[in-house]
Amino acid sequence: MTRPRFAGLVTGLLMATWAGAALAHNIGGTDAAFVAATRGPDPIPFMYLGAKHMVTGYDHLLFLVGVIFFLFRLRQIALYVSLFSLGHSVTLLAGVFFDIHADPHLVDAVIGLSVAYKAFDNLGGFRTLFGVQPDPRAAVLGFGLIHGFGLATKLQALNLNPQGLLVNLVSFNVGVEIGQVLSLSLILVVMTLWRRTPVFDRTAAGANVLLMLAGFVLAGQQVAGYIFGGAVS
């Protein structure tokens, strides 16, 4: 496969996945109506909602793609994914339970920038331009906190009933972890097959440029929404 054809394929797949996921990323429709009507603990549906939100959470998944892009050992992948999970679990639970608010557009803009940051890091941009290499573990944990707060803003918009809130929150978070494992497993299969092809070394940099561009576009959309009052996507 030639480099232009491969780049076009990656771009097309990214746009197709992004377009479908963008319609499903928010908790809305019947899901929102169910959550609003819930009284008391109802763990199974909230677990399903958490898994669904992560599977359709294109911003979270793009960040994870950047995190594992150059990780080849399962122990390394498990460490970084665990740091990300720890971060987003803390702020998801604390943000909703303690009613900590922030503008969801701004939170999601930072999430978009986290995607661009990781792609820039993968390209060696920090070492090349600044002569330093930020600790990737601290970055993943820190951005995990932001991603978790982004999840919290989605739930806060639903005005959850305080009855059974803790059980439902924990169930939602467990669902998020399940969705993350399922999505990451598929991503790892695709990336492992890609790494075994002769084009990986020639296309890895281009893929990270596309990843960085996607992060900036995500951030730009949210900043525009904050300025002009659009809906959070």
Salt bridges, closest charged atoms under 4 A:
ASP31 OD2 - LYS52 NZ 2.71
ASP59 OD2 - HIS25 NE2 3.48
ASP59 OD1 - HIS60 NE2 3.65
ASP99 OD1 - HIS101 NE2 2.55
ASP108 OD2 - LYS154 NZ 2.93
ASP121 OD2 - LYS118 NZ 2.96
ASP135 OD1 - ARG137 NE 3.28
GLU177 OE2 - HIS88 NE2 3.22
